[in-house]
Amino acid sequence: MKKDNDIAACVRHAMDDYFRDLDGETPAGIYDMVVSCVEQPLLEKVLHFAEGNQTRAADYLGINRNTLRKKMAQYGLK
C-alpha cells in the first residue's frame, strides 16, 4: 500500500531529524515518545472520519471500543 510507505517515510525522516538534533545527548524512551506523538492525531483523524462514531472508529483502528474510550480520555478527546 502506498500510504503505508508514505507514513513509514515520514517516521524515518522524523527519526533522522531527531537523532541529528540530539547534539550529543543520549536518547531514551524513544518508543513511548513516537507512539505518543502519533497516537493522538491518529485517533483525532479516525474519529473525524467515523463522524464521531466510536464503535466505527474502533473497528477502523482494529481495537476494542473500550480501549478507544480509554485512549480518548488519556488525550482529552471527545
N, C-alpha and C positions, 0 to 999 in steps of 0.2 A: 504494500500500500504506500503510495507516495506521501500521504500526510504523516504516516508514522516516521518516514525518513526525514521529513521536514522538522518534526518535533525532536527527533534524535539529533539532528544537525544543530538545532537551537541549543539543546542541552550541551552538546560538545563545545560549541562556541562560548557559551556562558562559563563553562568549566575552564576552558583555556584562559579566558579573561580573569577568572577567579585566581587561578594558580599564578598567572603572570603578575597580578596585583598583590600577592602575599607580601612582597617586599621583605623576604627573609623570615617571616612568621611561620610557625608550624601549624598546618591546618588541623582542625579537629571537628568532629561532628558533622562531616560533610553530608552524609546520607540524610540526617534529620533536617539540615539546612535546605537541601534541594527539595525534599518532599514538602516541607512547609511552604517553600516559595511557589511550588507548582500546584499543590492541592487546593488552596483557596480559589484561585482563578478558575481552575478546572471545575470545581463544584459550582461556582457562580455561573459559568457559561452553560453547563449542562442543565442546571435548574432553569435558566432562562429559556434554553431550547425546549425543555419539557413544560414550559409555561407554568412553572411553579409546582407542577405535579410531582410530589416527592416519590411516589411509587414508580412512576415512569422514569424519573431521573435515576433512581436506584437501579432499575433494570438496565438503563443505558450504561451506567457505570459498572454493572456486574457486581454490585454489592447489596447487602441487606438494607432495607429501608431504615431499620433502627440504627445501623451503622452510619447511614447518611445523616440521620437526625442528630446523632452524636457529633459528627464532624461539623454539621451546620452550627450547632451550639458552640463548639470549640472556636469557630471563626466568627461567631456573631452574625450568621446568615439567617435570613427569614424566608 
